[in-house]
Amino acid sequence: MSGSSRWFTLLVSFAALLASWASAQKLWGVTPLERFAANLKVLRAERGWSQEDLSRASGLHTTAISKMEGANRAPRFPTIVILAEALKVPAGRLFDRIP
């Protein structure tokens, strides 16, 4: 599979994920954005990293990380990829337990 085909497949999958995320009902009183925020915070904490450490590893500003962990900012696709690469996890781990 060529690089552009892989990206296209990935983008189509991401679009489907966003569509289901956008239409998801609250699960156990937690929104999908709040679950993403919790997953990000847990993955960072599992590594013993501060927000500053994740900032250095990802190149993202600490304010952006803080807002995502506080469920005050929904990440865009490139940001999700950057976070997953910095945390050395598949991007899907950031979406665990999101309906």
Secondary structure, 3 states (H helix, E strand, C coil): CCHHHHHHHHHHHHHHHHHHHHHCCCECCECHHHHHHHHHHHHHHHCCCCHHHHHHHHCCCHHHHHHHHCCCCCCCHHHHHHHHHHHCCCHHHHHCCCC
